[in-house]
């Protein structure tokens, strides 16, 4: 059985425990390096939002857009 198959076979609470442990391990490791173009885009979007907070949307609107409503 492959690792993926073993993980898929876990019950939801054990899957969550694995994800949590992986996330904690990532958080404790060295910072991830983003490509310069992605970092520049993130900074551009942050600056745009700080300059005009009215462009922000709330979580409900995000989900409406995701769901296509």
Secondary structure, DSSP 8 states (H G I E B T S, - for coil): --HHHHHHHS-HHHHHHHHHHHHHHHHHS------HHHHHHHHHHHHHHHH-GGG---HHHHHHHHHT-
